[in-house]
Amino acid sequence: MEVEVRPVGGLETCFVSLPLPLIHTLQSTTSSGFLPPILALELRPLNNSDRRWHVAWSGSASQSAAIEVAQQLAESIGLPSHAKVQVRAIATLPRATGVTIEPVSEDDWEMTENFSLDYQKGQEHCLTESLLFDLIEHPSLADILTSLKMLSWAWVLAHARGVALADTNQ
């Protein structure tokens, strides 16, 4: 299906919003009539260029007949305003096996170092409290941060109640 792309200022999301006719078309292509909670899409310009953009949709409908994308995201992936594109759902995606973070500025380096120190302290705390914290089970940075927050709150709540945390795997 051919659709126009419209960057929207003020949006703070990395997901696109799709026009209702496109959502209905995508739903009709599935055997169940339901789409997954997050759908990967490939956008190709109509001029048969080799250029392609990959975006994700999480269920939101656009306010117009265009695919709406955050201005900042469109700029960062080089998606031109008002481009006419063909849309294709991507059925299978390879699983990420690693994430590389490269700090650019001095502030980025400081944040990376602070996170590294906080992570080490959290890991030491987990080991001293006999909790199993395995980085392999939490491959993304968001999962690591979420796990550390959850473990920190569990530790605070347990100590506030005078309860020692123990390894549940024994």
N, C-alpha and C positions, 0 to 999 in steps of 0.2 A: 504494500500500500504506500502511496506517495503522500507525504505530509510535510508541512513547513515547520521549521524550528524557530522558536522565538525565545531568546534570552530574556529573563525577567530579573530586574534589579531588586535587591532586598531579600531575596530568598537565601536561606542558609541551609541548604541541603545538597547532598550529592546525588539525589534521585531526581528523575524527570517526572513530569506530569503529562499524561496522555489524553488526547481528546476522546470523548465518549465513542464516536464511531470506530476509532482504532481499537479501543478496549473491547468493543463488541466483536470486531473482526478477529482479534486474537483469541477471544473466548470461543468463537465458533470453530477454531482450528484444533481445539483440544477435545479428546473423546469424552471427558467428564463435563466440559463446559466451564470448568474452574481453572483459574490461573494460579500459579504458585505465589506465595506472599511476596517474593522478590523475583523479578524476571529480568534477565539480562537481554539487552537488545543491541543489535548492530544497525547503525545508520550509515547509508551509502549515498553519496551525492548522485543526482540524476544524470550528470554529465559523463557517466561511466569511468570516472577517475578511479585510481587505485586507492584513494583515500577512504578510510573507514573510521568511524567513531564507535566506541562501546560505552553504553550507559546502562543504568539499572532503573527499574520502575518498581515502586513499592505499593502501588494501588491507588495513587491519587489521580483524580481527573483534572485536566486543565480547564482554565476559565475561557478558553478560546478553541478554535479548530486547529490549533498548532500544538506541537510538542513544546512544552514549556520547560526550560532548563535554567538553573541559576546562572546569572551573568558571569560570576566568578568561575564557575565550573566550565561554562562554554569557552571563556577566554583561555583557561588553563589547558584545555584539550584541543584548542584551535578550531572550534565549531563555529562557523560564521553565522551571523544573525540573518534570519529570513532565508536560510538555505532550504532548498527543496530536497528531501531525502526519501529513499526507500527504507522501510523498516522491516527487520527480520528478527524474530525471536530466536535466541540461542538456546538450544535444548540442553546441551551438556557443556560444562565448563571444567577445565582442569583444576584440580585442587592445589592451592598455594602451598608450597613446601617451606617457604621462608619469606621474611620481610627484611628489606634493607633500608635503614634510615640513615640518611647522610645529612648531618647538620650543615646549614649554610652560613648562618651568622654566629656571632659570639653568644647571643642569647640562646640560640638553638643548642650550642654546645653545653651551655650551663644547664639547660633543661634536661638534656641527655645525661649529663653527669649526675644531676640531682635524682633523676629517676633511677639511674644505676645504683646509687647509694641507697635509696629507699628500697629498691628491689632486694639488694643484698641484706639490708636490715630485716626486711620482711621474711626473706628466706631463712636467715639465722633464727629469727623468732619462731618460725614454723618448726625448724629442727629442734629448738630447745623445748618447744611445747609438744614434741612428738607428733606433729602434723605432717602429713605427706603433701608436698607441694611440688608437682612435677611440671616443668616447663613444657614438656612434650604434649601434655594433655591440654595446655593452654597456648596454642601456637600464635595467636595474634596479640598485639600490644594492648588492644582494648580488653581482651580476656585476662591478660596479666594484671592490668590495672584494676579490673573488676574483682578478680580473685584476691588481690592484696587488700582492697577496700573491705571485701566481705570478711576476710580473715582478721583484719584489724578490728572491725566491729564485733566479730565473735569474741575476740580476745578481750576487748573493753567490756562487753556485756558479761562474759564469764567471770572476769576478775571483779567486776562490780557486785556480782552475786556470790563471790567467794568460791567459784567453781573452777577447777583446773581442766583445761582442754586436753583431750587424750586422742590418740590415734584410734580411729574406728575400724581400721583394717586388721587389727590384731585379734 
